[in-house]
């Protein structure tokens, strides 16, 4: 509110200044015109008086004395106080006969016409005396004064025409009152326009200052682009640039805040995940360690146990030791996946080759469980993924089927391919899992109740599969097949 009052005061001050300037220029224009007219009138009056003196002198000399006439007119022109520029002299007798002239016939005719002397009125010469007349000569482009003098004694007329100097010739052009008024209005409009432009410039600076202050104080700039300042100010381009720059800055700050919050949330998620993993690991690791300790303690404290039972106890210890080993390996894999999730390199890889490599590396496991792995993908099938992650996916899926499916066949085949993704199916012909267990299969350390004590699984294989497919920008789902067995359907970006 304080800012608005301040700007209102500024605007009122500028408007008052604008009005003062308008009045000032009108007064100055009127004063200039008045002084101009006064100066022109004084120059014309001086010209009339000096020409009358010359005329009276010429009436006393002979019209044939051209030298004296020329000297008299030259003396008038040479006079420092005379505003006369040119002089044309004509001398007539009382009966109208031209006795002398230094003007052309056309100029003399023009002078005689403007003198308004009717030379035929010989009986009314007493009324003549000395007369003067002013006019603007369009040929000379100057104000001219015609002075007519008559001498009863010499019975002669002297008609002199003097052109006033250029400094006052404009006064003849504007001698008409309407022209003077038009000039005054034009001068006032010009001065007012200049003043208005100055006012507008200052006002625009004020508007720009207000807009900048509004930008710095506005929390929500969504409606500022259509603000009154932006619409009506001649600095609209500047305000739009300021708005764009400021909005870009705000957007960058917001984006930075979002990225920072996302990074913080990701760090919190990783920390929470590690804590959960540590807690789960602490819980899961107790079981195999407890079993191993129990069997070893029995063997140590009861050496009388028969060899067959001892061998069975040692097998149990070995099985749980392998489980602990697998658990440590899988924990390391999950930790690497989480810590290096932002640096996973994706490239074009042959998924058929990767699946066959996993098959060859696990041929003993497949043979031990009497399971046949069928790779029905075409050999030239390429996807955009990470080779090591896909290798882990196939290894864990094969191990999962060997441990829990109870089937005889594992099949990998292509399902579909669109513009972005290739979709594959990995399934077995085993017994599947209960329906309520399906949503939990990708949970860490989750195992079916019936498999907890009979198998060496860690409950981390399928979570590794899920994490690996996700890091390859893909997706995976699991469901029981109608024909029997468990099916994993996953999509990976095309190469």
C-alpha positions as CSV (number, residue, x, y, z in Angstrom):
1,X,0.0,0.0,0.0
2,X,2.9,2.4,0.8
3,X,4.4,1.7,-2.6
4,X,1.1,2.5,-4.4
5,X,0.8,5.8,-2.5
6,X,4.3,6.7,-3.4
7,X,3.8,5.9,-7.0
8,X,0.6,7.9,-7.0
9,X,2.4,10.9,-5.6
10,X,5.1,10.5,-8.3
11,X,2.4,10.4,-11.1
12,X,0.6,13.4,-9.7
13,X,3.9,15.3,-9.6
14,X,4.7,14.5,-13.2
15,X,1.2,15.5,-14.3
16,X,1.5,18.8,-12.5
17,X,4.9,19.4,-14.1
18,X,3.4,18.5,-17.5
19,X,0.7,21.1,-17.0
20,X,3.2,23.8,-15.9
21,X,5.3,23.1,-18.9
22,X,2.2,23.5,-21.2
23,X,1.3,26.9,-19.6
24,X,4.9,28.0,-19.7
25,X,5.3,27.3,-23.4
26,X,2.0,29.0,-24.3
27,X,3.1,32.1,-22.4
28,X,6.5,32.0,-23.9
29,X,5.0,31.6,-27.4
30,X,2.7,34.6,-26.9
31,X,5.6,36.7,-25.6
32,X,7.8,35.8,-28.5
33,X,5.1,36.6,-31.0
34,X,4.4,39.9,-29.3
35,X,8.0,40.9,-29.2
36,X,8.4,39.8,-32.8
37,X,5.5,42.0,-33.9
38,X,6.8,44.9,-31.9
39,X,10.2,44.7,-33.4
40,X,8.8,44.4,-36.9
41,X,6.5,47.4,-36.3
42,X,9.4,49.4,-35.0
43,X,11.5,48.5,-38.1
44,X,8.7,49.4,-40.5
45,X,8.1,52.8,-38.7
46,X,11.8,53.6,-38.8
47,X,11.8,52.8,-42.5
48,X,8.8,55.0,-43.1
49,X,10.4,58.0,-41.3
50,X,13.8,57.7,-43.0
51,X,12.2,57.3,-46.4
52,X,10.0,60.4,-45.8
53,X,13.2,62.4,-45.0
54,X,14.8,61.2,-48.3
55,X,11.6,62.0,-50.2
56,X,11.5,65.5,-48.9
57,X,15.1,66.0,-49.8
58,X,14.5,64.7,-53.3
59,X,11.6,67.1,-53.8
60,X,14.2,70.0,-53.4
61,X,16.6,68.9,-56.2
62,X,16.2,68.6,-59.9
63,X,14.9,65.3,-61.2
64,X,17.8,65.4,-63.7
65,X,20.4,65.4,-61.0
66,X,20.7,61.6,-61.0
67,X,24.0,61.7,-59.1
68,X,22.5,63.5,-56.1
69,X,19.4,61.2,-56.2
70,X,21.6,58.1,-56.1
71,X,23.8,59.5,-53.4
72,X,20.7,60.3,-51.3
73,X,19.3,56.7,-51.7
74,X,22.8,55.3,-51.1
75,X,23.1,57.3,-47.9
76,X,19.8,55.8,-46.7
77,X,21.0,52.3,-47.4
78,X,24.4,52.9,-45.7
79,X,22.9,54.3,-42.5
80,X,23.6,51.9,-39.7
81,X,20.3,52.6,-38.1
82,X,18.3,51.9,-41.2
83,X,16.5,48.6,-41.7
84,X,16.0,49.4,-45.4
85,X,17.4,46.7,-47.7
86,X,16.6,48.1,-51.2
87,X,15.1,51.4,-52.4
88,X,13.3,52.2,-55.7
89,X,12.6,55.9,-56.4
90,X,10.2,57.3,-58.9
91,X,9.6,61.1,-59.5
92,X,6.5,62.3,-61.3
93,X,5.3,65.7,-62.3
94,X,2.0,67.0,-61.2
95,X,0.4,66.0,-64.4
96,X,1.6,62.4,-64.0
97,X,4.7,62.4,-66.2
98,X,7.5,60.2,-65.1
99,X,10.6,62.4,-64.6
100,X,13.0,59.9,-63.0
101,X,13.0,56.3,-61.8
102,X,15.7,53.7,-60.9
103,X,13.2,50.8,-61.1
104,X,12.1,48.7,-64.0
105,X,8.9,49.6,-65.7
106,X,7.1,46.6,-64.1
107,X,8.4,47.5,-60.7
108,X,7.5,51.2,-61.2
109,X,4.0,50.2,-62.3
110,X,3.7,48.0,-59.2
111,X,4.9,50.9,-57.0
112,X,2.5,53.3,-58.6
113,X,-0.4,50.9,-58.1
114,X,0.4,50.4,-54.4
115,X,0.9,54.1,-53.7
116,X,-2.8,54.6,-53.8
117,X,-2.2,58.1,-55.3
118,X,-4.6,59.2,-58.0
119,X,-2.3,61.5,-60.1
120,X,-5.3,62.8,-62.0
121,X,-6.7,64.6,-59.0
122,X,-4.5,67.7,-59.6
123,X,-7.0,70.0,-57.9
124,X,-6.8,68.1,-54.6
125,X,-3.1,68.1,-54.0
126,X,-3.4,69.7,-50.6
127,X,-4.9,66.4,-49.3
128,X,-1.9,64.4,-50.4
129,X,1.0,65.5,-48.2
130,X,3.0,62.4,-47.3
131,X,1.5,58.9,-47.2
132,X,2.9,55.5,-46.5
133,X,1.7,51.9,-47.2
134,X,3.2,48.5,-46.3
135,X,2.8,45.2,-48.1
136,X,4.5,41.9,-48.5
137,X,6.2,41.5,-51.9
138,X,6.0,37.9,-53.1
139,X,8.7,38.5,-55.7
140,X,11.3,39.9,-53.3
141,X,9.9,37.8,-50.5
142,X,10.2,40.8,-48.2
143,X,8.1,43.3,-46.4
144,X,8.0,46.6,-48.4
145,X,7.2,50.2,-47.5
146,X,5.9,52.7,-50.1
147,X,6.1,56.4,-49.1
148,X,4.6,59.0,-51.3
149,X,5.5,62.7,-50.9
150,X,4.2,65.8,-52.8
151,X,5.7,69.3,-53.0
152,X,3.3,72.1,-54.0
153,X,6.4,74.3,-54.7
154,X,8.1,71.9,-57.1
155,X,4.8,70.4,-58.4
156,X,6.3,67.0,-58.1
157,X,5.6,63.6,-56.6
158,X,8.3,61.4,-55.1
159,X,7.3,57.7,-54.6
160,X,9.9,55.6,-52.8
161,X,9.7,51.9,-52.2
162,X,12.0,50.4,-49.6
163,X,12.3,46.7,-48.9
164,X,12.7,46.0,-45.2
165,X,15.6,43.7,-44.2
166,X,15.0,39.9,-43.8
167,X,14.9,40.0,-40.0
168,X,11.5,41.5,-40.1
169,X,10.1,40.1,-43.4
170,X,8.4,37.3,-41.6
171,X,6.2,39.8,-39.7
172,X,4.6,40.7,-43.0
173,X,3.9,37.1,-43.7
174,X,2.2,36.7,-40.3
175,X,0.6,40.2,-40.3
176,X,-2.8,38.5,-40.4
177,X,-4.1,37.8,-36.9
178,X,-5.3,34.2,-37.8
179,X,-1.8,33.3,-39.0
180,X,-0.2,34.6,-35.8
181,X,-2.7,32.6,-33.8
182,X,-2.0,29.5,-35.8
183,X,1.7,29.9,-35.3
184,X,1.2,30.3,-31.6
185,X,-1.0,27.2,-31.4
186,X,1.6,25.2,-33.4
187,X,4.4,26.4,-31.2
188,X,2.4,25.4,-28.1
189,X,1.5,22.0,-29.5
190,X,5.2,21.3,-30.4
191,X,6.4,22.4,-26.9
192,X,3.6,20.4,-25.2
193,X,4.5,17.3,-27.3
194,X,8.1,17.5,-26.3
195,X,7.1,18.0,-22.6
196,X,4.7,15.1,-22.9
197,X,7.4,12.8,-24.3
198,X,9.6,13.8,-21.4
199,X,6.8,13.1,-18.9
200,X,6.0,9.8,-20.6
201,X,9.7,8.8,-20.4
202,X,9.9,9.6,-16.7
203,X,6.5,7.9,-16.1
204,X,7.7,4.8,-18.0
205,X,10.8,4.7,-15.7
206,X,8.4,4.9,-12.7
207,X,6.2,2.1,-14.1
208,X,9.3,0.0,-14.7
209,X,10.5,0.6,-11.2
210,X,7.1,-0.4,-9.9
211,X,7.1,-3.5,-11.9
212,X,10.5,-4.5,-10.7
213,X,9.4,-3.9,-7.1
214,X,6.3,-6.0,-7.8
215,X,8.4,-8.8,-9.2
216,X,10.6,-8.8,-6.1
217,X,7.6,-8.8,-3.7
218,X,5.2,-11.1,-5.5
219,X,5.0,-14.6,-4.3
220,X,2.7,-15.8,-7.0
221,X,3.7,-14.4,-10.4
222,X,1.1,-16.4,-12.4
223,X,-1.1,-13.4,-13.1
224,X,1.7,-10.8,-13.5
225,X,2.1,-11.3,-17.2
226,X,-1.3,-9.7,-17.9
227,X,-0.9,-6.9,-15.3
228,X,-1.9,-3.3,-16.0
229,X,1.7,-2.2,-16.2
230,X,2.5,-4.8,-18.8
231,X,-0.5,-4.0,-20.9
232,X,-0.4,-0.2,-20.9
233,X,3.2,0.8,-20.5
234,X,5.4,1.5,-23.6
235,X,8.1,-0.4,-21.8
236,X,6.0,-3.6,-22.4
237,X,8.9,-5.3,-24.1
238,X,11.2,-4.7,-21.2
239,X,8.6,-5.8,-18.6
240,X,7.9,-9.0,-20.6
241,X,11.7,-9.7,-20.7
242,X,11.9,-9.1,-17.0
243,X,8.9,-11.4,-16.4
244,X,10.4,-14.1,-18.6
245,X,13.8,-13.9,-16.9
246,X,12.2,-13.8,-13.4
247,X,9.9,-16.7,-14.2
248,X,12.8,-18.7,-15.6
249,X,14.7,-18.0,-12.4
250,X,11.7,-19.1,-10.3
251,X,11.3,-22.2,-12.4
252,X,15.0,-23.0,-12.0
253,X,14.8,-22.5,-8.3
254,X,11.7,-24.7,-8.1
255,X,13.3,-27.3,-10.2
256,X,16.4,-27.2,-8.1
257,X,14.2,-27.5,-5.0
258,X,12.3,-30.5,-6.5
259,X,15.6,-32.2,-7.4
260,X,17.0,-31.5,-4.0
261,X,13.9,-32.8,-2.3
262,X,13.9,-35.9,-4.6
263,X,17.6,-36.5,-3.8
264,X,16.9,-36.1,-0.1
265,X,13.9,-38.5,-0.4
266,X,16.1,-41.0,-2.4
267,X,18.8,-40.8,0.3
268,X,16.2,-41.4,3.0
269,X,14.7,-44.3,1.0
270,X,18.2,-45.8,0.5
271,X,18.9,-45.3,4.2
272,X,15.6,-46.8,5.2
273,X,16.1,-49.7,2.7
274,X,19.6,-50.4,4.2
275,X,18.2,-50.3,7.7
276,X,15.4,-52.7,6.7
277,X,17.8,-54.9,4.9
278,X,20.1,-54.9,7.9
279,X,17.2,-55.8,10.2
280,X,15.9,-58.5,7.9
281,X,19.4,-59.8,7.4
282,X,19.9,-59.9,11.2
283,X,16.7,-61.9,11.5
284,X,17.3,-64.2,8.5
285,X,20.9,-64.9,9.3
286,X,20.0,-66.2,12.8
287,X,18.2,-69.2,11.4
288,X,21.1,-70.8,9.4
289,X,23.7,-69.9,12.0
290,X,21.5,-71.4,14.8
291,X,21.1,-74.6,12.8
292,X,24.8,-74.9,12.1
293,X,25.7,-74.2,15.7
294,X,23.1,-76.8,16.9
295,X,24.3,-79.6,14.6
296,X,28.0,-78.9,15.3
297,X,27.3,-78.7,19.1
298,X,25.5,-82.1,18.9
299,X,28.4,-83.6,17.0
300,X,31.0,-82.3,19.4
301,X,29.2,-83.2,22.6
302,X,27.9,-86.6,21.3
303,X,30.8,-88.4,19.6
304,X,28.9,-91.7,20.0
305,X,26.4,-90.8,17.3
306,X,26.6,-93.2,14.4
307,X,28.4,-92.2,11.2
308,X,25.2,-92.1,9.1
309,X,23.6,-89.5,11.5
310,X,26.9,-87.5,11.6
311,X,26.9,-87.4,7.9
312,X,23.3,-86.2,7.8
313,X,24.1,-83.5,10.3
314,X,27.1,-82.3,8.3
315,X,25.0,-82.1,5.2
316,X,22.6,-79.9,7.1
317,X,25.5,-77.7,8.2
318,X,26.8,-77.5,4.6
319,X,23.3,-76.6,3.2
320,X,22.9,-73.7,5.7
321,X,26.5,-72.6,5.1
322,X,25.7,-72.4,1.4
323,X,22.6,-70.4,2.2
324,X,24.7,-68.0,4.3
325,X,27.1,-67.7,1.4
326,X,24.3,-67.0,-1.1
327,X,22.8,-64.5,1.3
328,X,26.1,-62.6,1.5
329,X,26.5,-62.6,-2.2
330,X,23.0,-61.4,-2.8
331,X,23.2,-58.7,-0.2
332,X,26.4,-57.4,-2.0
333,X,24.5,-57.4,-5.3
334,X,21.6,-55.5,-3.9
335,X,23.9,-52.9,-2.2
336,X,25.7,-52.3,-5.5
337,X,22.4,-52.0,-7.4
338,X,21.2,-49.3,-4.9
339,X,24.4,-47.4,-4.6
340,X,25.2,-47.4,-8.3
341,X,21.6,-46.8,-9.6
342,X,22.6,-43.4,-11.1
343,X,25.6,-44.7,-13.0
344,X,24.2,-47.9,-14.7
345,X,25.4,-47.9,-18.3
346,X,22.9,-49.1,-20.9
347,X,24.0,-50.3,-24.3
348,X,22.7,-52.5,-27.1
349,X,23.1,-56.2,-26.1
350,X,22.2,-59.6,-27.5
351,X,19.7,-61.0,-25.0
352,X,19.9,-64.5,-26.7
353,X,23.6,-64.7,-25.9
354,X,23.2,-63.5,-22.3
355,X,20.5,-66.1,-21.6
356,X,22.6,-68.9,-23.1
357,X,25.6,-67.7,-21.0
358,X,23.5,-68.0,-17.8
359,X,22.3,-71.5,-19.0
360,X,25.9,-72.7,-19.5
361,X,27.1,-71.3,-16.1
362,X,24.2,-73.1,-14.3
363,X,24.2,-76.3,-16.3
364,X,25.2,-78.3,-13.1
365,X,22.2,-76.8,-11.2
366,X,19.9,-77.6,-14.1
367,X,21.2,-81.1,-14.4
368,X,21.0,-81.7,-10.6
369,X,17.3,-80.7,-10.6
370,X,16.5,-82.6,-13.9
371,X,15.3,-79.3,-15.6
372,X,15.8,-78.5,-19.3
373,X,16.2,-74.8,-20.2
374,X,14.8,-73.9,-23.7
375,X,15.9,-70.5,-25.2
376,X,13.4,-69.8,-27.9
377,X,14.4,-66.2,-28.6
378,X,15.9,-65.5,-32.0
379,X,19.7,-65.3,-32.0
380,X,19.7,-61.7,-33.4
381,X,17.5,-60.2,-30.7
382,X,19.0,-57.0,-29.3
383,X,17.7,-54.8,-26.5
384,X,18.9,-51.6,-24.7
385,X,20.1,-52.8,-21.3
386,X,23.1,-53.6,-19.1
387,X,24.7,-56.9,-19.9
388,X,25.6,-57.8,-16.3
389,X,22.2,-56.9,-14.9
390,X,20.4,-59.1,-17.5
391,X,22.8,-61.9,-16.7
392,X,21.8,-61.6,-13.0
393,X,18.2,-61.7,-14.0
394,X,18.5,-65.0,-15.9
395,X,20.7,-66.6,-13.3
396,X,18.3,-65.8,-10.5
397,X,15.2,-66.8,-12.5
398,X,16.8,-70.2,-13.4
399,X,17.9,-70.8,-9.7
400,X,14.4,-69.9,-8.5
401,X,12.8,-72.4,-10.8
402,X,15.3,-75.1,-9.9
403,X,14.8,-74.6,-6.2
404,X,11.0,-74.2,-6.0
405,X,9.1,-75.0,-9.3
406,X,9.2,-78.8,-9.1
407,X,8.9,-78.8,-12.9
408,X,11.0,-80.3,-15.7
409,X,11.1,-77.4,-18.2
410,X,12.1,-73.7,-18.3
411,X,11.2,-71.7,-21.4
412,X,12.3,-68.2,-22.5
413,X,10.6,-66.8,-25.5
414,X,9.6,-63.4,-27.2
415,X,6.0,-62.2,-26.8
416,X,5.8,-58.9,-28.6
417,X,7.7,-55.9,-29.8
418,X,6.4,-52.3,-30.4
419,X,8.1,-49.0,-31.1
420,X,9.7,-48.7,-27.7
421,X,9.8,-52.1,-25.9
422,X,10.4,-55.8,-26.5
423,X,8.4,-58.1,-24.2
424,X,9.6,-61.6,-23.1
425,X,8.2,-64.5,-21.1
426,X,10.2,-66.8,-18.7
427,X,8.1,-69.6,-17.3
428,X,8.3,-73.2,-16.0
429,X,5.9,-76.1,-16.0
430,X,6.0,-76.6,-12.2
431,X,3.4,-76.3,-9.5
432,X,3.3,-72.5,-9.3
433,X,2.6,-70.7,-6.0
434,X,-0.5,-69.9,-3.9
435,X,-2.4,-66.9,-5.2
436,X,-1.9,-64.9,-2.0
437,X,1.9,-65.2,-2.3
438,X,2.1,-63.6,-5.8
439,X,2.1,-60.0,-4.6
440,X,4.9,-60.8,-2.2
441,X,7.4,-62.6,-4.4
442,X,9.5,-59.5,-5.1
443,X,9.7,-58.6,-1.4
444,X,13.1,-59.1,0.1
445,X,13.7,-62.2,2.2
446,X,10.2,-63.5,1.3
447,X,9.9,-67.3,1.0
448,X,7.1,-69.6,1.0
449,X,6.5,-71.2,4.5
450,X,7.0,-74.7,3.2
451,X,10.3,-73.8,1.6
452,X,12.0,-72.1,4.5
453,X,13.6,-75.2,6.0
454,X,13.9,-77.4,3.0
455,X,15.7,-75.2,0.6
456,X,18.9,-73.1,0.6
457,X,17.2,-70.0,-0.9
458,X,17.7,-66.5,0.7
459,X,14.6,-64.8,-0.4
460,X,16.7,-62.2,-2.3
461,X,16.9,-63.6,-5.8
462,X,13.6,-62.3,-7.1
463,X,14.1,-58.8,-5.5
464,X,17.4,-58.7,-7.4
465,X,15.5,-59.6,-10.6
466,X,13.0,-56.8,-10.0
467,X,15.7,-54.2,-9.2
468,X,17.8,-55.2,-12.3
469,X,14.9,-54.9,-14.7
470,X,13.9,-51.6,-13.3
471,X,17.5,-50.2,-13.6
472,X,17.3,-51.3,-17.3
473,X,14.3,-49.0,-17.7
474,X,12.0,-52.0,-18.0
475,X,9.1,-53.6,-16.0
476,X,8.4,-57.1,-14.8
477,X,5.3,-58.9,-13.5
478,X,4.6,-62.5,-12.2
479,X,1.6,-64.8,-12.3
480,X,0.6,-68.4,-12.3
481,X,0.1,-70.0,-15.7
482,X,-3.2,-71.7,-16.5
483,X,-1.3,-74.7,-17.8
484,X,0.7,-74.8,-14.5
485,X,3.9,-73.2,-13.3
486,X,5.0,-69.7,-12.7
487,X,5.5,-67.1,-15.5
488,X,7.5,-63.9,-15.4
489,X,6.7,-61.3,-18.1
490,X,9.2,-58.5,-18.5
491,X,9.7,-55.6,-21.0
492,X,13.0,-54.0,-22.0
493,X,13.6,-51.0,-24.2
494,X,14.5,-51.8,-27.8
495,X,18.0,-51.4,-29.1
